[in-house]
Amino acid sequence: MTALDARLDQPLDLPCGLRLPNRLAKAALSEALADGGNDPDERLVTLCAGSQPP
């Protein structure tokens, strides 16, 4: 597969054998939901808990 063939919404098999269901990621700071130490706080945990696939 070349970079042109890759789609973000398709699974990606890593050399270690792990399969990623997609290549979309969300950083805690993108929603300003981190604490003073830049760690995710409960607001982000709550937000992400509702967005997990079944």
C-alpha distance (Angstrom), angle and dihedral (degrees) to the residues before:
residue distance angle dihedral
M1 . . .
T2 3.78 . .
A3 3.78 126.7 .
L4 3.79 88.4 -102.1
D5 3.81 90.8 56.2
A6 3.81 94.1 50.1
R7 3.79 119.6 101.8
L8 3.79 123.2 -164.8
D9 3.80 92.8 -137.4
Q10 3.82 94.9 53.4
P11 3.82 126.9 86.6
L12 3.79 118.3 -94.4
D13 3.82 121.8 -151.6
L14 3.81 112.6 -146.7
P15 3.81 122.5 -148.9
C16 3.83 89.5 -111.9
G17 3.82 89.9 62.5
L18 3.81 96.5 -104.4
R19 3.81 115.9 132.6
L20 3.79 118.9 -147.3
P21 3.83 111.9 -153.6
N22 3.81 89.8 -144.7
R23 3.79 139.8 -18.4
L24 3.76 100.2 -114.4
A25 3.80 118.3 119.6
K26 3.77 136.4 177.2
A27 3.79 123.6 -151.7
A28 3.80 120.2 -145.3
L29 3.78 92.0 -128.1
S30 3.80 93.2 55.3
E31 3.81 87.7 77.1
A32 3.83 95.4 33.1
L33 3.82 87.7 -117.8
A34 3.80 97.9 135.9
D35 3.77 130.1 104.9
G36 3.81 126.2 -121.6
G37 3.82 90.2 -79.8
N38 3.83 91.0 54.1
D39 3.80 91.6 -110.4
P40 3.82 119.1 134.9
D41 3.78 112.5 -96.2
E42 3.81 130.5 -149.9
R43 3.81 92.4 -84.4
L44 3.80 90.8 62.6
V45 3.81 92.2 44.1
T46 3.80 88.9 53.0
L47 3.81 92.5 46.3
C48 3.80 93.8 49.0
A49 3.81 93.9 44.1
G50 3.79 88.3 62.8
S51 3.81 94.2 49.4
Q52 3.82 100.3 53.1
P53 3.79 116.0 116.9
P54 3.80 115.4 -114.6
